Amino acid sequence: NIDYSYSVDYAVKYDRNREVICFVSDDMEALKNVNVSLYTVGARLLYSFTADKEQPLTELPSGTYIVHWVYEGKSHSAKLKK
């Protein structure tokens, strides 16, 4: 079983200058097991990575994408405009 009693504050960030998506937190170690997926709006999987790593998006054209992750047993998603 997973212990959810320890919660970590975090945010998802898209750095337009460097064209990378990343998670930011004071406790990045807690995000190393959080799997993140990046999809087209048509639900095609483009990238999978863990939240403690940066994911470059330089190869992707401008457009809207969906970032999806599961944290503390809850599914989350956010739109990303590149």
C-alpha positions in Angstrom: 0.0 0.0 0.0 1.0 3.6 -0.7 1.1 6.0 2.2 -0.5 9.3 1.1 -0.2 11.0 4.5 2.9 12.9 3.3 1.8 15.4 0.7 4.2 17.4 -1.5 3.5 20.8 -3.0 4.4 20.9 -6.7 3.6 22.7 -9.9 3.9 21.9 -13.6 5.9 24.4 -15.6 6.5 25.0 -19.3 9.6 27.0 -19.9 9.0 28.7 -23.2 12.6 30.0 -23.6 14.1 26.5 -23.2 11.0 24.6 -24.6 10.9 22.1 -21.7 8.2 20.9 -19.5 9.0 20.2 -15.9 7.6 19.8 -12.4 8.9 22.1 -9.7 8.9 21.3 -6.0 10.9 21.7 -2.8 11.0 17.9 -2.6 11.8 16.6 -6.1 12.7 13.2 -4.7 9.0 12.7 -3.9 8.2 13.1 -7.6 10.6 10.5 -8.9 7.9 7.8 -9.1 5.2 10.0 -10.6 4.7 9.0 -14.3 3.8 11.8 -16.7 2.5 11.5 -20.2 2.2 14.1 -22.9 -0.5 13.6 -25.5 -1.8 15.4 -28.6 -5.4 16.7 -28.2 -6.3 13.7 -30.3 -5.0 11.4 -27.5 -1.9 10.2 -29.3 0.9 9.6 -26.8 4.0 11.6 -27.5 6.3 11.3 -24.5 6.4 9.5 -21.1 8.7 10.6 -18.4 8.9 10.9 -14.6 8.1 14.2 -12.8 11.6 14.6 -11.5 13.0 15.0 -15.0 12.7 17.7 -17.6 11.1 16.8 -21.0 12.3 18.7 -24.0 9.6 19.7 -26.4 11.7 21.3 -29.1 10.7 18.7 -31.7 7.0 19.5 -31.4 5.2 22.0 -33.5 3.2 24.9 -32.0 -0.1 23.7 -30.7 -2.1 22.5 -27.7 -1.1 19.3 -25.8 -2.4 17.5 -22.8 -0.1 16.7 -19.8 -1.4 13.8 -17.7 -0.1 12.4 -14.4 -1.3 10.5 -11.3 -0.3 11.8 -7.9 -1.5 10.5 -4.5 -3.8 8.1 -6.3 -5.6 10.9 -8.2 -5.5 11.5 -11.9 -4.5 15.0 -13.0 -4.3 16.7 -16.4 -3.4 20.1 -17.8 -3.5 21.8 -21.2 -0.2 23.0 -22.5 0.0 25.6 -25.3 3.3 25.6 -27.1 
